[in-house]
Amino acid sequence: MTTTVLRVPQIDLSAVLAEQNPHIDLRVQSYETSTRNFLKAVASYKTRTMASISDKRAAHAAEKKRTSERIGNVEAETNQCKIQEIQLVADLQREEEERKEAELGVSAFKRQLASLRDKAAAIEPQIEHYRAIGGNLEREKRKERENLNALTARSVSEADALEARLACVVEGVEGAQILVRMSQIDPADPRSEFKFVLDVSGGAYKVLTSSPPLSTLPFLVGQLHASQDLFAFMRDVRRAWVEMVTQTQTV
C-alpha cells in the first residue's frame, strides 16, 4: 500500500496581490474529493471491521456452543459413569453377601450330610436285619402262596366234582352272594331248575330266595352254621327238594 503525501503549494502572495482580481485557489474540489475518499475508506474499513468482528463473534459463539455441548456430553458421560460405578459397587456388595450366604448354606448342608451319613451308618445294621427278616417273610409268603394255589386248585376240582355229582351250577351274583341252580331233581322234568341264593358275607349264612320254596331251609341253614360245611348243605338241600318232589308226586 502506497501512502500519498499531500504537499502544501507555495503561494507567491505579492504576485497574487498584484493581480486585478486577486484570489487564492484553495483547491476545495480536490479537498472535498479527498475528504470523500477518506470518509469512504473509513466507512469501508468500518464495514470490514464490523463484518470481521461479526464473523469472529459468530465463530466464537459457535465454538462456545460446541465447547458447551462437549462439556455437557462429558458431564453426562461422567454422571453415567458415576451411576454405573455406584451400581457396580452395589452389585459387588450384593454378590459378596450372596457368596457369604451360599458359603453358610454349603456349610450347613455339609453338616447335615455328615449327620445323615452318621445316622445311615448307625441304622445300616438295622437295615440288614430288616432285609433278612423281609427275605424270610418273602420266602414264607411264597410258600403260603404255593399252598394257597394248591388249595385253590383242589377246591376248584372238588367244586367241579360236586357240581357234577349234584347236577348243579354255582355262580356268584352280588358281593358275597352265590346262586345255586340244581337240575335232574324232578323225574317228570329233569331239566327244570331248583335254585336258591345264599348270602355268605360276614360268616353268617342266609338264604335270600328259594325257588321253589323249601320249608326245611331254616333248619338246614342252622346245620350249616354249626358245621360250616357248604358242600354238605348243598347236598342236603338237593335231598330235601328230591323228597319234596317225591311226596308231591306220590300224593
C-alpha positions as CSV (number, residue, x, y, z in Angstrom):
1,M,0.0,0.0,0.0
2,T,1.5,3.4,-1.1
3,T,1.0,6.4,1.1
4,T,0.3,9.7,-0.7
5,V,1.7,12.8,1.0
6,L,-0.1,16.0,0.1
7,R,2.2,18.9,-0.2
8,V,1.1,22.5,0.5
9,P,1.6,24.5,-2.6
10,Q,3.8,27.5,-2.4
11,I,1.9,30.8,-2.8
12,D,3.5,34.0,-4.1
13,L,1.5,36.4,-2.1
14,S,2.9,39.5,-3.8
15,A,2.1,38.2,-7.2
16,V,-1.4,37.4,-6.1
17,L,-1.9,40.8,-4.8
18,A,-0.6,42.3,-8.0
19,E,-3.4,40.7,-10.0
20,Q,-6.5,42.7,-10.9
21,N,-8.8,40.3,-9.1
22,P,-6.6,38.7,-6.6
23,H,-7.6,35.2,-5.3
24,I,-6.0,32.2,-3.9
25,D,-7.1,28.7,-5.3
26,L,-7.7,26.7,-2.2
27,R,-8.4,23.6,-4.3
28,V,-11.7,23.0,-2.4
29,Q,-12.8,20.4,-5.0
30,S,-9.7,18.3,-4.5
31,Y,-10.1,18.7,-0.8
32,E,-13.7,17.5,-1.0
33,T,-12.8,14.7,-3.2
34,S,-10.0,13.7,-0.9
35,T,-12.3,14.0,2.1
36,R,-15.0,11.9,0.4
37,N,-12.4,9.3,-0.5
38,F,-11.2,9.3,3.1
39,L,-14.7,9.0,4.5
40,K,-15.4,6.2,2.1
41,A,-12.2,4.5,3.1
42,V,-13.1,4.9,6.8
43,A,-16.6,3.6,6.1
44,S,-15.2,0.7,4.1
45,Y,-12.8,0.0,6.9
46,K,-15.5,0.2,9.5
47,T,-17.7,-2.1,7.4
48,R,-14.9,-4.6,7.0
49,T,-14.0,-4.3,10.7
50,M,-17.7,-4.8,11.8
51,A,-18.1,-7.8,9.4
52,S,-14.8,-9.3,10.7
53,I,-15.9,-8.7,14.3
54,S,-19.4,-10.2,13.5
55,D,-17.7,-13.2,11.9
56,K,-15.4,-13.6,14.8
57,R,-18.2,-13.2,17.2
58,A,-20.3,-15.8,15.3
59,A,-17.3,-18.2,15.2
60,H,-16.7,-17.6,18.8
61,A,-20.4,-18.2,19.7
62,A,-20.3,-21.4,17.6
63,E,-17.1,-22.6,19.2
64,K,-18.5,-21.7,22.6
65,K,-21.7,-23.7,21.8
66,R,-19.7,-26.7,20.6
67,T,-17.5,-26.4,23.7
68,S,-20.6,-26.2,25.9
69,E,-22.1,-29.2,24.1
70,R,-18.8,-31.2,24.6
71,I,-18.8,-30.1,28.2
72,G,-22.4,-31.2,28.6
73,N,-21.7,-34.6,26.9
74,V,-18.6,-35.1,29.1
75,E,-20.6,-34.2,32.2
76,A,-23.4,-36.6,31.1
77,E,-20.9,-39.4,30.5
78,T,-19.3,-38.6,33.8
79,N,-22.6,-38.8,35.6
80,Q,-23.5,-42.0,33.8
81,C,-20.1,-43.5,34.8
82,K,-20.7,-42.4,38.4
83,I,-24.2,-44.1,38.3
84,Q,-22.6,-47.2,36.8
85,E,-19.9,-47.1,39.4
86,I,-22.5,-46.9,42.2
87,Q,-24.5,-49.7,40.7
88,L,-21.3,-51.8,40.2
89,V,-20.4,-51.3,43.8
90,A,-23.9,-52.2,44.9
91,D,-23.7,-55.4,42.7
92,L,-20.4,-56.3,44.2
93,Q,-21.7,-55.9,47.7
94,R,-24.8,-58.0,46.9
95,E,-22.7,-60.7,45.3
96,E,-20.4,-60.7,48.3
97,E,-23.4,-61.1,50.6
98,E,-24.8,-63.8,48.3
99,R,-21.4,-65.6,48.3
100,K,-21.3,-65.5,52.1
101,E,-24.9,-66.8,52.3
102,A,-24.0,-69.5,49.9
103,E,-20.9,-70.5,51.9
104,L,-23.0,-70.6,55.0
105,G,-25.6,-72.7,53.2
106,V,-23.0,-75.1,51.9
107,S,-21.5,-75.4,55.4
108,A,-25.0,-76.2,56.8
109,F,-25.6,-78.8,54.1
110,K,-22.2,-80.4,54.7
111,R,-23.1,-80.6,58.4
112,Q,-26.5,-82.1,57.5
113,L,-24.9,-84.5,55.1
114,A,-22.3,-85.6,57.7
115,S,-25.1,-86.1,60.2
116,L,-27.2,-88.1,57.7
117,R,-24.2,-90.3,56.9
118,D,-23.6,-90.9,60.6
119,K,-27.3,-91.9,61.0
120,A,-27.1,-94.1,57.9
121,A,-24.1,-95.8,59.3
122,A,-25.9,-96.3,62.6
123,I,-29.0,-97.8,61.1
124,E,-27.2,-99.9,58.5
125,P,-27.2,-102.9,60.8
126,Q,-30.9,-102.5,61.4
127,I,-31.5,-102.3,57.7
128,E,-29.6,-105.5,57.1
129,H,-31.6,-107.1,59.9
130,Y,-34.9,-106.0,58.4
131,R,-33.7,-107.2,55.0
132,A,-33.0,-110.6,56.4
133,I,-36.5,-110.5,58.1
134,G,-38.0,-109.4,54.8
135,G,-36.3,-112.2,52.9
136,N,-37.6,-114.7,55.4
137,L,-41.1,-113.2,55.1
138,E,-40.9,-113.3,51.3
139,R,-40.0,-117.0,51.4
140,E,-42.8,-117.7,53.8
141,K,-45.2,-115.7,51.7
142,R,-44.1,-117.5,48.6
143,K,-44.6,-120.8,50.3
144,E,-48.1,-119.7,51.5
145,R,-48.9,-118.6,48.0
146,E,-47.9,-122.0,46.7
147,N,-50.0,-123.7,49.3
148,L,-52.9,-121.4,48.6
149,N,-52.7,-122.1,44.9
150,A,-52.6,-125.8,45.6
151,L,-55.6,-125.5,47.9
152,T,-57.5,-123.4,45.3
153,A,-56.8,-125.9,42.6
154,R,-58.0,-128.7,44.9
155,S,-61.1,-126.6,45.9
156,V,-61.9,-126.0,42.2
157,S,-61.5,-129.6,41.5
158,E,-63.8,-130.5,44.4
159,A,-66.3,-127.9,43.3
160,D,-66.3,-129.3,39.8
161,A,-66.8,-132.8,41.2
162,L,-69.6,-131.5,43.5
163,E,-71.4,-129.8,40.6
164,A,-71.1,-132.9,38.5
165,R,-72.3,-135.1,41.3
166,L,-75.1,-132.9,42.5
167,A,-76.0,-131.7,38.9
168,C,-75.8,-128.1,40.0
169,V,-74.2,-124.9,38.9
170,V,-72.7,-122.4,41.4
171,E,-72.5,-118.7,40.3
172,G,-71.5,-115.5,42.0
173,V,-74.2,-112.8,41.8
174,E,-73.7,-109.7,44.0
175,G,-71.0,-109.2,46.6
176,A,-70.7,-112.3,48.8
177,Q,-73.9,-113.9,47.3
178,I,-73.9,-117.1,45.3
179,L,-76.7,-118.6,43.1
180,V,-77.0,-122.4,43.2
181,R,-79.0,-123.9,40.3
182,M,-79.9,-127.6,40.5
183,S,-81.4,-129.9,37.9
184,Q,-82.4,-133.6,37.4
185,I,-84.4,-133.4,40.6
186,D,-87.9,-133.9,39.1
187,P,-88.1,-137.2,37.2
188,A,-91.0,-135.8,35.2
189,D,-88.9,-132.8,34.1
190,P,-85.2,-133.4,34.6
191,R,-84.3,-130.1,33.0
192,S,-86.3,-127.9,35.4
193,E,-84.2,-125.9,37.8
194,F,-84.4,-125.7,41.5
195,K,-82.4,-122.7,42.8
196,F,-81.6,-120.6,45.8
197,V,-79.5,-117.6,46.6
198,L,-77.2,-117.8,49.6
199,D,-75.5,-114.9,51.3
200,V,-72.2,-115.9,52.8
201,S,-71.0,-112.4,54.0
202,G,-69.7,-112.0,57.5
203,G,-69.6,-115.7,58.2
204,A,-73.4,-115.7,58.9
205,Y,-75.1,-117.7,56.2
206,K,-78.5,-116.6,55.0
207,V,-80.8,-117.9,52.2
208,L,-82.3,-114.9,50.5
209,T,-84.5,-116.6,47.9
210,S,-85.5,-120.1,47.1
211,S,-87.4,-121.4,44.1
212,P,-89.4,-123.5,44.8
213,P,-89.8,-122.6,48.5
214,L,-88.4,-125.2,50.9
215,S,-89.8,-125.5,54.4
216,T,-86.7,-127.1,55.9
217,L,-84.3,-124.4,54.7
218,P,-84.1,-122.7,58.2
219,F,-83.2,-126.0,59.8
220,L,-80.6,-126.7,57.1
221,V,-79.1,-123.2,57.4
222,G,-78.8,-123.8,61.2
223,Q,-76.8,-127.0,60.4
224,L,-74.6,-125.0,58.0
225,H,-73.8,-122.5,60.8
226,A,-72.8,-125.4,63.1
227,S,-70.8,-127.4,60.5
228,Q,-69.5,-124.6,58.2
229,D,-69.7,-127.4,55.5
230,L,-71.2,-125.7,52.4
231,F,-70.9,-128.8,50.3
232,A,-72.9,-130.8,52.8
233,F,-75.5,-128.0,53.0
234,M,-76.0,-128.1,49.2
235,R,-76.3,-131.9,49.3
236,D,-78.9,-131.7,52.0
237,V,-80.9,-129.1,50.1
238,R,-80.9,-131.2,47.0
239,R,-82.0,-134.2,49.0
240,A,-84.8,-132.2,50.6
241,W,-86.0,-131.0,47.2
242,V,-86.0,-134.6,45.9
243,E,-88.0,-135.7,48.9
244,M,-90.5,-132.8,48.4
245,V,-91.0,-133.7,44.7
246,T,-91.4,-137.4,45.5
247,Q,-94.0,-136.7,48.2
248,T,-95.9,-134.3,45.8
249,Q,-95.9,-136.9,43.0
250,T,-97.0,-139.7,45.5
251,V,-99.9,-137.6,46.7
